[in-house]
Amino acid sequence: MKIDVEIVDVDKLRNDLIEHFTAAMFIVSPIAMIDLNKVESASNEEIIKMAIDNKFNMNKYLKNNSK
């Protein structure tokens, strides 16, 4: 799935991925800390790929749908 970076609210997506991996780190797996570090330094394209790989609903992050 290819998504145009220009139409995605990457800041909101990055923050939600950070929350996702922070919760996973404490609740499920300390290994999630590695993913958290990746999110913090990832490019916009990498953030989108990580979100898709983690089954995030990308429709929530389209700029015309952001609230």
C-alpha positions in Angstrom: 0.0 0.0 0.0 1.5 3.3 -1.1 0.2 6.5 0.7 1.2 10.0 -0.3 3.1 11.6 2.7 1.6 15.0 1.8 -2.0 13.9 2.7 -1.0 12.2 6.1 -0.9 14.0 9.4 2.5 12.4 10.2 2.9 14.3 13.5 -0.3 12.8 14.9 0.6 9.4 13.5 4.1 9.6 15.1 2.6 10.5 18.4 0.1 7.7 18.3 2.8 5.2 17.3 4.9 6.4 20.3 1.9 5.9 22.6 1.3 2.4 21.1 4.9 1.2 21.6 5.2 2.9 25.0 2.2 0.9 26.2 3.5 -2.3 24.6 6.8 -1.8 26.3 5.3 -1.7 29.8 2.4 -4.1 29.3 3.5 -6.7 26.8 7.2 -6.6 25.9 10.3 -4.7 26.8 11.5 -5.3 23.3 9.0 -2.7 22.2 11.6 -0.1 23.3 13.5 -0.8 20.1 10.4 0.0 18.1 9.9 3.1 20.1 13.4 4.3 19.4 12.8 3.6 15.7 9.6 5.7 15.7 11.3 8.7 17.3 14.0 8.8 14.6 12.0 7.6 11.5 11.4 9.6 8.4 7.8 10.4 7.4 7.8 7.5 4.9 9.1 5.1 7.6 6.4 6.3 10.0 3.7 5.5 7.5 5.1 2.1 6.8 5.4 1.3 10.5 1.8 2.3 11.1 0.6 0.1 8.2 2.7 -2.8 9.5 1.1 -2.4 12.9 -2.4 -2.4 11.5 -3.2 1.3 12.2 -6.3 2.7 10.4 -4.6 5.1 8.1 -8.0 6.8 7.3 -7.7 8.4 10.8 -4.6 10.2 9.8 -5.5 11.7 6.4 -5.3 15.5 6.7 -8.8 16.0 5.2 -10.2 13.7 8.0 -8.0 15.0 10.9 -9.9 16.4 13.8 
